[in-house]
């Protein structure tokens, strides 16, 4: 479980750190399309890499279902981020909607609990 905690924690930190930067730009309403596209591209790449890592990992049986929920949510989020990174205008970028993350958020908290990681996803980062 210790190795699983390291792998999961590092991926979560990667996604959460760049995701926070993206969210700051996304919610700013600044109209700075270049900055938004750049933040979306960085977040897309981190999210996709983490989802791939989750997909390829050898996870303990008790984590597999929750890992699958988080992985699928990450792939879905990466797809939306890709659209934002390629948006021709600020309005086109803002027209994108992210899928609900409730199930993945709950799964992530269960994974963190089982791996002995802090509930706060930013704490170990």
N, C-alpha and C positions, 0 to 999 in steps of 0.2 A: 504493500500500500504506500510505502514511503516514496518509491519511484513514481507511482501514479500521481501522488500529491505534487511532486516536483514538475512533472509534465503538465498536469492540468493547471497548476498555479502559474507557470510561466506563460502558457497560452492565454489564460484569462487576463493576466497583466498586460500582455501585448495588445489584446483586443480592447481592454478597458481603457488603457492609456491613450491610444490613438482615437478610440471612440469618443472619449471626453473632448478631445480637440475638435473632432468633427462636429459633435453636438453643439459646442460653443459657437462654431461658425454657422451651422444649420439654424440655430435658434436666434442668431443675432439680427437677422433681417437686414444685414448690411448691403446686400446687393452685389457684393464682391464675388463675382462668378469664378474668377481664377482661383481665389483662396478656397472657395467651396469645392471646386473640382479637385484641387490638390488634396484637401483634407479627405474628400470622399475616396480618392484613389489610394491614399495611404491606408485609410481604414478598410477599404475593400481588400487590399493585399494582405493586411494583417488578419482580417477576419477569415478570408479564404484559406490562408496558410494554417490558421488554427483549426478550422473545420477539417482540413485535410489531415492534420496531425491527429485530431480526435478520431477520425475515420480509420486511420491506420494503426492506432494504438492497440496494445494488448491490455485491455481493462479487466479488472476483477469482475466476476459474474454479477455481483450485486450492484455494480455501477453501469453496466452495459446499456440498460434501457434509458437511464437518465443521460448518459453520454450521447446516445443517439438523438435524444430530443435537443440537446444543446448543439450538437453537430448540425442537425437539419436546420435549426434556427439560424446558425451562423452562415450556412450556405445561402439561405433565403435572404439574409441581410446583405451578404456580399453581392448578390444579384441586383438588389436595389441600389447599393452603393455604386455599382458599375454603371448603372443608368444615370445616376447623378454626376459621376465623374465625366460622362460624355455629353451631358446636357448642353444644348446650344445657347440657352438663356437661363437667367436666374429663375424666371417663372416656370420654365420647363423642369428645372431641377426640383423646385418646390412642389411640383405637381405629383411627385413620387410619394407613395405612402408605404411605410414600413409595416410588416405584418405584426400582429400581436405577439408579444414575447412572454406572456403569462406562464405558459407551461414550461418554457425553457428557463425562465427565471426561477421557478420553483425547483426544477430539476437541478439547476446550478447550485442552489442552496443545499439541496440534499447531498449532492456530490461533495460540496465543501465540508459539510458536517461529517460525512463518512470518512473524508480524508484528513480531518483535523485542521482544515484551513479556516481562517477567519470568515465570518459571515459577510463582512464588509469587503466587496471585491477589489477595492482600491488599497486596502490596508497593507498587503504584502508588496505592493508595487513601489 
